[in-house]
Amino acid sequence: MNGTTKLRRHVSASDVADGMVLLDERKGRYFKLNPSAALILRALLDGSSPDEVARVLVERYEVSEERAAADVDALTAELAGIGLVVA
C-alpha cells in the first residue's frame, strides 16, 4: 500500500467509544471497526504510511513488526475490496 488511503465519496466515518463506524451511504450498510482497526484506518487517512502505522501497532499492542505490517495490509485490502476505501 502506498500511504494514500482515502474513504470513497459515498463512505462516512465516525469515531465511537470502542472503535469506528463506517457508513456506506449507497448501500445503507454500517461497518464497525474495533479499536486497533480504527487506529490503523485513522492513521492511514491522516497520511501516515503503512510502515509508520505498523510501528505504532508494535508499540501500542506489543506485536511483532511482521504481524503489525500484515494487519495493516489485510485491513486496507479488506476495506478496499468491499468498496469503502481507495488505497
Biopython code that builds the backbone (N, CA, C, O; Angstrom):
import numpy as np
from Bio.PDB.StructureBuilder import StructureBuilder

atoms = [
    (1, "MET", "N", (0.840, -1.179, 0.000)),
    (1, "MET", "CA", (0.000, 0.000, 0.000)),
    (1, "MET", "C", (0.883, 1.240, 0.000)),
    (1, "MET", "O", (2.027, 1.197, 0.452)),
    (2, "ASN", "N", (0.349, 2.335, -0.506)),
    (2, "ASN", "CA", (1.212, 3.471, -0.778)),
    (2, "ASN", "C", (1.058, 4.670, 0.146)),
    (2, "ASN", "O", (1.703, 5.693, -0.086)),
    (3, "GLY", "N", (0.245, 4.588, 1.166)),
    (3, "GLY", "CA", (0.114, 5.702, 2.088)),
    (3, "GLY", "C", (-0.859, 6.777, 1.649)),
    (3, "GLY", "O", (-0.887, 7.853, 2.247)),
    (4, "THR", "N", (-1.660, 6.521, 0.622)),
    (4, "THR", "CA", (-2.640, 7.498, 0.173)),
    (4, "THR", "C", (-4.051, 6.926, 0.286)),
    (4, "THR", "O", (-4.858, 7.064, -0.633)),
    (5, "THR", "N", (-4.334, 6.304, 1.381)),
    (5, "THR", "CA", (-5.649, 5.715, 1.608)),
    (5, "THR", "C", (-6.673, 6.822, 1.822)),
    (5, "THR", "O", (-6.440, 7.760, 2.585)),
    (6, "LYS", "N", (-7.819, 6.700, 1.133)),
    (6, "LYS", "CA", (-8.903, 7.670, 1.260)),
    (6, "LYS", "C", (-10.224, 6.927, 1.303)),
    (6, "LYS", "O", (-10.380, 5.870, 0.693)),
    (7, "LEU", "N", (-11.177, 7.498, 2.034)),
    (7, "LEU", "CA", (-12.528, 6.962, 2.003)),
    (7, "LEU", "C", (-13.136, 7.252, 0.638)),
    (7, "LEU", "O", (-12.877, 8.301, 0.048)),
    (8, "ARG", "N", (-13.932, 6.337, 0.145)),
    (8, "ARG", "CA", (-14.679, 6.623, -1.085)),
    (8, "ARG", "C", (-15.700, 7.719, -0.792)),
    (8, "ARG", "O", (-16.083, 7.921, 0.360)),
    (9, "ARG", "N", (-16.131, 8.411, -1.811)),
    (9, "ARG", "CA", (-17.046, 9.551, -1.638)),
    (9, "ARG", "C", (-18.333, 9.178, -0.921)),
    (9, "ARG", "O", (-18.889, 9.993, -0.184)),
    (10, "HIS", "N", (-18.803, 7.986, -1.120)),
    (10, "HIS", "CA", (-20.075, 7.566, -0.545)),
    (10, "HIS", "C", (-19.932, 6.940, 0.843)),
    (10, "HIS", "O", (-20.877, 6.340, 1.355)),
    (11, "VAL", "N", (-18.756, 7.078, 1.448)),
    (11, "VAL", "CA", (-18.494, 6.480, 2.762)),
    (11, "VAL", "C", (-18.191, 7.580, 3.763)),
    (11, "VAL", "O", (-17.400, 8.485, 3.497)),
    (12, "SER", "N", (-18.831, 7.487, 4.913)),
    (12, "SER", "CA", (-18.520, 8.412, 6.004)),
    (12, "SER", "C", (-18.029, 7.603, 7.197)),
    (12, "SER", "O", (-18.386, 6.437, 7.367)),
    (13, "ALA", "N", (-17.207, 8.242, 8.015)),
    (13, "ALA", "CA", (-16.609, 7.583, 9.174)),
    (13, "ALA", "C", (-16.923, 8.378, 10.425)),
    (13, "ALA", "O", (-16.903, 9.609, 10.417)),
    (14, "SER", "N", (-17.214, 7.661, 11.499)),
    (14, "SER", "CA", (-17.438, 8.290, 12.797)),
    (14, "SER", "C", (-16.682, 7.513, 13.857)),
    (14, "SER", "O", (-16.800, 6.291, 13.953)),
    (15, "ASP", "N", (-15.903, 8.235, 14.654)),
    (15, "ASP", "CA", (-15.246, 7.604, 15.785)),
    (15, "ASP", "C", (-16.292, 7.347, 16.861)),
    (15, "ASP", "O", (-17.152, 8.189, 17.117)),
    (16, "VAL", "N", (-16.211, 6.193, 17.482)),
    (16, "VAL", "CA", (-17.078, 5.836, 18.597)),
    (16, "VAL", "C", (-16.194, 5.379, 19.752)),
    (16, "VAL", "O", (-14.992, 5.184, 19.578)),
    (17, "ALA", "N", (-16.781, 5.210, 20.912)),
    (17, "ALA", "CA", (-16.004, 4.904, 22.116)),
    (17, "ALA", "C", (-15.125, 3.668, 21.961)),
    (17, "ALA", "O", (-14.021, 3.620, 22.505)),
    (18, "ASP", "N", (-15.601, 2.682, 21.232)),
    (18, "ASP", "CA", (-14.839, 1.428, 21.112)),
    (18, "ASP", "C", (-14.405, 1.142, 19.679)),
    (18, "ASP", "O", (-14.405, -0.009, 19.244)),
    (19, "GLY", "N", (-14.033, 2.198, 18.942)),
    (19, "GLY", "CA", (-13.533, 1.999, 17.584)),
    (19, "GLY", "C", (-14.037, 3.046, 16.621)),
    (19, "GLY", "O", (-13.956, 4.247, 16.881)),
    (20, "MET", "N", (-14.564, 2.569, 15.494)),
    (20, "MET", "CA", (-15.025, 3.466, 14.437)),
    (20, "MET", "C", (-16.154, 2.766, 13.684)),
    (20, "MET", "O", (-16.190, 1.540, 13.583)),
    (21, "VAL", "N", (-17.063, 3.569, 13.165)),
    (21, "VAL", "CA", (-18.138, 3.054, 12.334)),
    (21, "VAL", "C", (-18.023, 3.706, 10.968)),
    (21, "VAL", "O", (-17.875, 4.923, 10.858)),
    (22, "LEU", "N", (-18.094, 2.882, 9.929)),
    (22, "LEU", "CA", (-18.114, 3.368, 8.554)),
    (22, "LEU", "C", (-19.508, 3.159, 7.993)),
    (22, "LEU", "O", (-20.107, 2.107, 8.213)),
    (23, "LEU", "N", (-20.030, 4.127, 7.281)),
    (23, "LEU", "CA", (-21.340, 4.015, 6.643)),
    (23, "LEU", "C", (-21.163, 4.091, 5.139)),
    (23, "LEU", "O", (-20.663, 5.080, 4.604)),
    (24, "ASP", "N", (-21.583, 3.026, 4.466)),
    (24, "ASP", "CA", (-21.644, 3.023, 3.006)),
    (24, "ASP", "C", (-23.005, 3.589, 2.642)),
    (24, "ASP", "O", (-24.012, 2.882, 2.684)),
    (25, "GLU", "N", (-23.032, 4.864, 2.285)),
    (25, "GLU", "CA", (-24.285, 5.571, 2.056)),
    (25, "GLU", "C", (-25.043, 5.050, 0.838)),
    (25, "GLU", "O", (-26.267, 5.167, 0.784)),
    (26, "ARG", "N", (-24.344, 4.481, -0.135)),
    (26, "ARG", "CA", (-25.031, 3.932, -1.311)),
    (26, "ARG", "C", (-25.835, 2.695, -0.957)),
    (26, "ARG", "O", (-26.943, 2.502, -1.456)),
    (27, "LYS", "N", (-25.277, 1.862, -0.099)),
    (27, "LYS", "CA", (-25.913, 0.595, 0.246)),
    (27, "LYS", "C", (-26.650, 0.648, 1.579)),
    (27, "LYS", "O", (-27.384, -0.280, 1.917)),
    (28, "GLY", "N", (-26.461, 1.722, 2.334)),
    (28, "GLY", "CA", (-27.103, 1.827, 3.632)),
    (28, "GLY", "C", (-26.567, 0.813, 4.637)),
    (28, "GLY", "O", (-27.299, 0.349, 5.512)),
    (29, "ARG", "N", (-25.296, 0.475, 4.509)),
    (29, "ARG", "CA", (-24.694, -0.532, 5.397)),
    (29, "ARG", "C", (-23.650, 0.109, 6.292)),
    (29, "ARG", "O", (-22.877, 0.965, 5.862)),
    (30, "TYR", "N", (-23.641, -0.326, 7.553)),
    (30, "TYR", "CA", (-22.649, 0.103, 8.530)),
    (30, "TYR", "C", (-21.601, -0.974, 8.706)),
    (30, "TYR", "O", (-21.897, -2.164, 8.608)),
    (31, "PHE", "N", (-20.371, -0.551, 8.968)),
    (31, "PHE", "CA", (-19.268, -1.465, 9.242)),
    (31, "PHE", "C", (-18.588, -0.975, 10.513)),
    (31, "PHE", "O", (-18.198, 0.189, 10.601)),
    (32, "LYS", "N", (-18.446, -1.842, 11.482)),
    (32, "LYS", "CA", (-17.843, -1.493, 12.776)),
    (32, "LYS", "C", (-16.399, -1.947, 12.798)),
    (32, "LYS", "O", (-16.103, -3.104, 12.501)),
    (33, "LEU", "N", (-15.501, -1.045, 13.146)),
    (33, "LEU", "CA", (-14.090, -1.376, 13.295)),
    (33, "LEU", "C", (-13.732, -1.374, 14.773)),
    (33, "LEU", "O", (-14.123, -0.470, 15.511)),
    (34, "ASN", "N", (-12.991, -2.384, 15.202)),
    (34, "ASN", "CA", (-12.544, -2.435, 16.591)),
    (34, "ASN", "C", (-11.472, -1.368, 16.808)),
    (34, "ASN", "O", (-11.040, -0.732, 15.846)),
    (35, "PRO", "N", (-11.033, -1.159, 18.058)),
    (35, "PRO", "CA", (-10.082, -0.077, 18.322)),
    (35, "PRO", "C", (-8.783, -0.157, 17.510)),
    (35, "PRO", "O", (-8.301, 0.869, 17.030)),
    (36, "SER", "N", (-8.214, -1.342, 17.348)),
    (36, "SER", "CA", (-6.961, -1.422, 16.591)),
    (36, "SER", "C", (-7.190, -1.154, 15.107)),
    (36, "SER", "O", (-6.364, -0.499, 14.471)),
    (37, "ALA", "N", (-8.279, -1.641, 14.548)),
    (37, "ALA", "CA", (-8.595, -1.362, 13.142)),
    (37, "ALA", "C", (-8.882, 0.124, 12.947)),
    (37, "ALA", "O", (-8.487, 0.708, 11.938)),
    (38, "ALA", "N", (-9.567, 0.733, 13.911)),
    (38, "ALA", "CA", (-9.849, 2.164, 13.836)),
    (38, "ALA", "C", (-8.549, 2.967, 13.873)),
    (38, "ALA", "O", (-8.397, 3.942, 13.136)),
    (39, "LEU", "N", (-7.625, 2.561, 14.719)),
    (39, "LEU", "CA", (-6.315, 3.229, 14.798)),
    (39, "LEU", "C", (-5.608, 3.151, 13.450)),
    (39, "LEU", "O", (-5.060, 4.144, 12.969)),
    (40, "ILE", "N", (-5.622, 1.966, 12.844)),
    (40, "ILE", "CA", (-4.973, 1.772, 11.541)),
    (40, "ILE", "C", (-5.601, 2.692, 10.499)),
    (40, "ILE", "O", (-4.897, 3.438, 9.819)),
    (41, "LEU", "N", (-6.922, 2.639, 10.374)),
    (41, "LEU", "CA", (-7.580, 3.417, 9.329)),
    (41, "LEU", "C", (-7.419, 4.910, 9.570)),
    (41, "LEU", "O", (-7.127, 5.655, 8.634)),
    (42, "ARG", "N", (-7.602, 5.359, 10.802)),
    (42, "ARG", "CA", (-7.475, 6.791, 11.076)),
    (42, "ARG", "C", (-6.073, 7.281, 10.716)),
    (42, "ARG", "O", (-5.925, 8.338, 10.103)),
    (43, "ALA", "N", (-5.048, 6.524, 11.090)),
    (43, "ALA", "CA", (-3.670, 6.927, 10.787)),
    (43, "ALA", "C", (-3.429, 6.970, 9.279)),
    (43, "ALA", "O", (-2.791, 7.898, 8.782)),
    (44, "LEU", "N", (-3.932, 5.979, 8.553)),
    (44, "LEU", "CA", (-3.774, 5.973, 7.094)),
    (44, "LEU", "C", (-4.503, 7.151, 6.459)),
    (44, "LEU", "O", (-3.978, 7.795, 5.550)),
    (45, "LEU", "N", (-5.715, 7.431, 6.939)),
    (45, "LEU", "CA", (-6.477, 8.558, 6.399)),
    (45, "LEU", "C", (-5.791, 9.887, 6.710)),
    (45, "LEU", "O", (-5.916, 10.847, 5.949)),
    (46, "ASP", "N", (-5.067, 9.944, 7.826)),
    (46, "ASP", "CA", (-4.349, 11.158, 8.207)),
    (46, "ASP", "C", (-3.012, 11.302, 7.482)),
    (46, "ASP", "O", (-2.291, 12.277, 7.694)),
    (47, "GLY", "N", (-2.678, 10.325, 6.621)),
    (47, "GLY", "CA", (-1.481, 10.451, 5.803)),
    (47, "GLY", "C", (-0.274, 9.641, 6.234)),
    (47, "GLY", "O", (0.777, 9.715, 5.599)),
    (48, "SER", "N", (-0.407, 8.867, 7.306)),
    (48, "SER", "CA", (0.712, 8.013, 7.715)),
    (48, "SER", "C", (0.905, 6.900, 6.700)),
    (48, "SER", "O", (-0.048, 6.431, 6.078)),
    (49, "SER", "N", (2.153, 6.488, 6.544)),
    (49, "SER", "CA", (2.436, 5.364, 5.653)),
    (49, "SER", "C", (2.097, 4.064, 6.374)),
    (49, "SER", "O", (2.041, 4.040, 7.603)),
    (50, "PRO", "N", (1.873, 2.994, 5.635)),
    (50, "PRO", "CA", (1.634, 1.701, 6.280)),
    (50, "PRO", "C", (2.756, 1.302, 7.239)),
    (50, "PRO", "O", (2.493, 0.725, 8.294)),
    (51, "ASP", "N", (4.000, 1.607, 6.879)),
    (51, "ASP", "CA", (5.121, 1.289, 7.775)),
    (51, "ASP", "C", (5.034, 2.081, 9.077)),
    (51, "ASP", "O", (5.304, 1.548, 10.153)),
    (52, "GLU", "N", (4.663, 3.335, 8.978)),
    (52, "GLU", "CA", (4.512, 4.159, 10.193)),
    (52, "GLU", "C", (3.398, 3.611, 11.078)),
    (52, "GLU", "O", (3.544, 3.550, 12.299)),
    (53, "VAL", "N", (2.297, 3.217, 10.469)),
    (53, "VAL", "CA", (1.178, 2.673, 11.229)),
    (53, "VAL", "C", (1.579, 1.358, 11.899)),
    (53, "VAL", "O", (1.225, 1.112, 13.052)),
    (54, "ALA", "N", (2.307, 0.529, 11.185)),
    (54, "ALA", "CA", (2.763, -0.740, 11.761)),
    (54, "ALA", "C", (3.640, -0.490, 12.983)),
    (54, "ALA", "O", (3.536, -1.211, 13.975)),
    (55, "ARG", "N", (4.498, 0.518, 12.925)),
    (55, "ARG", "CA", (5.356, 0.835, 14.087)),
    (55, "ARG", "C", (4.514, 1.243, 15.295)),
    (55, "ARG", "O", (4.834, 0.880, 16.427)),
    (56, "VAL", "N", (3.450, 1.988, 15.060)),
    (56, "VAL", "CA", (2.560, 2.380, 16.155)),
    (56, "VAL", "C", (1.906, 1.137, 16.764)),
    (56, "VAL", "O", (1.797, 1.025, 17.985)),
    (57, "LEU", "N", (1.476, 0.213, 15.920)),
    (57, "LEU", "CA", (0.865, -1.026, 16.426)),
    (57, "LEU", "C", (1.851, -1.824, 17.271)),
    (57, "LEU", "O", (1.482, -2.366, 18.313)),
    (58, "VAL", "N", (3.094, -1.897, 16.829)),
    (58, "VAL", "CA", (4.129, -2.623, 17.574)),
    (58, "VAL", "C", (4.273, -2.017, 18.969)),
    (58, "VAL", "O", (4.332, -2.739, 19.965)),
    (59, "GLU", "N", (4.329, -0.702, 19.032)),
    (59, "GLU", "CA", (4.499, -0.026, 20.319)),
    (59, "GLU", "C", (3.267, -0.154, 21.213)),
    (59, "GLU", "O", (3.393, -0.416, 22.409)),
    (60, "ARG", "N", (2.104, 0.025, 20.649)),
    (60, "ARG", "CA", (0.882, 0.048, 21.449)),
    (60, "ARG", "C", (0.410, -1.341, 21.857)),
    (60, "ARG", "O", (-0.038, -1.537, 22.986)),
    (61, "TYR", "N", (0.506, -2.308, 20.944)),
    (61, "TYR", "CA", (-0.065, -3.627, 21.206)),
    (61, "TYR", "C", (0.980, -4.719, 21.426)),
    (61, "TYR", "O", (0.636, -5.882, 21.639)),
    (62, "GLU", "N", (2.260, -4.338, 21.372)),
    (62, "GLU", "CA", (3.346, -5.286, 21.611)),
    (62, "GLU", "C", (3.241, -6.536, 20.735)),
    (62, "GLU", "O", (3.349, -7.663, 21.218)),
    (63, "VAL", "N", (3.028, -6.308, 19.441)),
    (63, "VAL", "CA", (3.020, -7.385, 18.445)),
    (63, "VAL", "C", (4.296, -7.265, 17.617)),
    (63, "VAL", "O", (4.976, -6.239, 17.659)),
    (64, "SER", "N", (4.613, -8.300, 16.877)),
    (64, "SER", "CA", (5.812, -8.262, 16.042)),
    (64, "SER", "C", (5.606, -7.300, 14.869)),
    (64, "SER", "O", (4.479, -6.994, 14.480)),
    (65, "GLU", "N", (6.723, -6.836, 14.322)),
    (65, "GLU", "CA", (6.649, -5.952, 13.158)),
    (65, "GLU", "C", (5.964, -6.646, 11.988)),
    (65, "GLU", "O", (5.186, -6.028, 11.261)),
    (66, "GLU", "N", (6.256, -7.928, 11.809)),
    (66, "GLU", "CA", (5.652, -8.684, 10.705)),
    (66, "GLU", "C", (4.136, -8.775, 10.871)),
    (66, "GLU", "O", (3.385, -8.590, 9.913)),
    (67, "ARG", "N", (3.700, -9.058, 12.082)),
    (67, "ARG", "CA", (2.261, -9.165, 12.354)),
    (67, "ARG", "C", (1.581, -7.822, 12.140)),
    (67, "ARG", "O", (0.515, -7.749, 11.528)),
    (68, "ALA", "N", (2.198, -6.760, 12.647)),
    (68, "ALA", "CA", (1.618, -5.428, 12.509)),
    (68, "ALA", "C", (1.503, -5.031, 11.038)),
    (68, "ALA", "O", (0.466, -4.522, 10.613)),
    (69, "ALA", "N", (2.560, -5.260, 10.264)),
    (69, "ALA", "CA", (2.527, -4.925, 8.835)),
    (69, "ALA", "C", (1.465, -5.740, 8.110)),
    (69, "ALA", "O", (0.756, -5.217, 7.250)),
    (70, "ALA", "N", (1.354, -7.014, 8.452)),
    (70, "ALA", "CA", (0.344, -7.872, 7.826)),
    (70, "ALA", "C", (-1.063, -7.402, 8.174)),
    (70, "ALA", "O", (-1.953, -7.432, 7.325)),
    (71, "ASP", "N", (-1.270, -6.968, 9.415)),
    (71, "ASP", "CA", (-2.589, -6.476, 9.827)),
    (71, "ASP", "C", (-2.969, -5.201, 9.088)),
    (71, "ASP", "O", (-4.118, -5.037, 8.678)),
    (72, "VAL", "N", (-2.010, -4.299, 8.918)),
    (72, "VAL", "CA", (-2.276, -3.057, 8.179)),
    (72, "VAL", "C", (-2.656, -3.389, 6.734)),
    (72, "VAL", "O", (-3.643, -2.870, 6.212)),
    (73, "ASP", "N", (-1.876, -4.247, 6.099)),
    (73, "ASP", "CA", (-2.159, -4.624, 4.713)),
    (73, "ASP", "C", (-3.497, -5.340, 4.582)),
    (73, "ASP", "O", (-4.259, -5.076, 3.652)),
    (74, "ALA", "N", (-3.784, -6.251, 5.521)),
    (74, "ALA", "CA", (-5.028, -7.021, 5.450)),
    (74, "ALA", "C", (-6.250, -6.125, 5.612)),
    (74, "ALA", "O", (-7.226, -6.265, 4.875)),
    (75, "LEU", "N", (-6.200, -5.210, 6.568)),
    (75, "LEU", "CA", (-7.345, -4.318, 6.771)),
    (75, "LEU", "C", (-7.554, -3.428, 5.553)),
    (75, "LEU", "O", (-8.680, -3.265, 5.084)),
    (76, "THR", "N", (-6.481, -2.861, 5.046)),
    (76, "THR", "CA", (-6.587, -1.984, 3.878)),
    (76, "THR", "C", (-7.156, -2.751, 2.686)),
    (76, "THR", "O", (-8.034, -2.246, 1.985)),
    (77, "ALA", "N", (-6.665, -3.957, 2.455)),
    (77, "ALA", "CA", (-7.151, -4.763, 1.329)),
    (77, "ALA", "C", (-8.615, -5.130, 1.519)),
    (77, "ALA", "O", (-9.386, -5.112, 0.559)),
    (78, "GLU", "N", (-9.008, -5.465, 2.749)),
    (78, "GLU", "CA", (-10.409, -5.823, 3.009)),
    (78, "GLU", "C", (-11.330, -4.639, 2.767)),
    (78, "GLU", "O", (-12.355, -4.772, 2.099)),
    (79, "LEU", "N", (-10.968, -3.481, 3.309)),
    (79, "LEU", "CA", (-11.820, -2.283, 3.137)),
    (79, "LEU", "C", (-11.870, -1.854, 1.668)),
    (79, "LEU", "O", (-12.917, -1.415, 1.193)),
    (80, "ALA", "N", (-10.769, -1.973, 0.953)),
    (80, "ALA", "CA", (-10.760, -1.658, -0.479)),
    (80, "ALA", "C", (-11.607, -2.667, -1.235)),
    (80, "ALA", "O", (-12.340, -2.309, -2.156)),
    (81, "GLY", "N", (-11.503, -3.922, -0.846)),
    (81, "GLY", "CA", (-12.251, -4.980, -1.533)),
    (81, "GLY", "C", (-13.755, -4.838, -1.428)),
    (81, "GLY", "O", (-14.483, -5.235, -2.338)),
    (82, "ILE", "N", (-14.229, -4.273, -0.320)),
    (82, "ILE", "CA", (-15.683, -4.084, -0.164)),
    (82, "ILE", "C", (-16.114, -2.664, -0.544)),
    (82, "ILE", "O", (-17.255, -2.264, -0.310)),
    (83, "GLY", "N", (-15.177, -1.910, -1.136)),
    (83, "GLY", "CA", (-15.529, -0.619, -1.714)),
    (83, "GLY", "C", (-15.625, 0.538, -0.750)),
    (83, "GLY", "O", (-16.295, 1.530, -1.041)),
    (84, "LEU", "N", (-14.963, 0.433, 0.407)),
    (84, "LEU", "CA", (-15.053, 1.525, 1.375)),
    (84, "LEU", "C", (-13.907, 2.522, 1.265)),
    (84, "LEU", "O", (-14.076, 3.703, 1.569)),
    (85, "VAL", "N", (-12.734, 2.047, 0.828)),
    (85, "VAL", "CA", (-11.580, 2.931, 0.690)),
    (85, "VAL", "C", (-10.928, 2.738, -0.658)),
    (85, "VAL", "O", (-11.124, 1.727, -1.332)),
    (86, "VAL", "N", (-10.153, 3.728, -1.032)),
    (86, "VAL", "CA", (-9.245, 3.638, -2.173)),
    (86, "VAL", "C", (-7.852, 3.662, -1.567)),
    (86, "VAL", "O", (-7.501, 4.575, -0.820)),
    (87, "ALA", "N", (-7.064, 2.650, -1.898)),
    (87, "ALA", "CA", (-5.718, 2.556, -1.316)),
    (87, "ALA", "C", (-4.672, 2.648, -2.405)),
    (87, "ALA", "O", (-3.476, 2.589, -2.119)),
]
sb = StructureBuilder()
sb.init_structure("model")
sb.init_model(0)
sb.init_chain("A")
sb.init_seg("    ")
for serial, (resi, resn, name, xyz) in enumerate(atoms, 1):
    if name == "N":
        sb.init_residue(resn, " ", resi, " ")
    sb.init_atom(name, np.array(xyz, "f"), 0.0, 1.0, " ", f" {name:<3s}", serial, name[0])
structure = sb.get_structure()
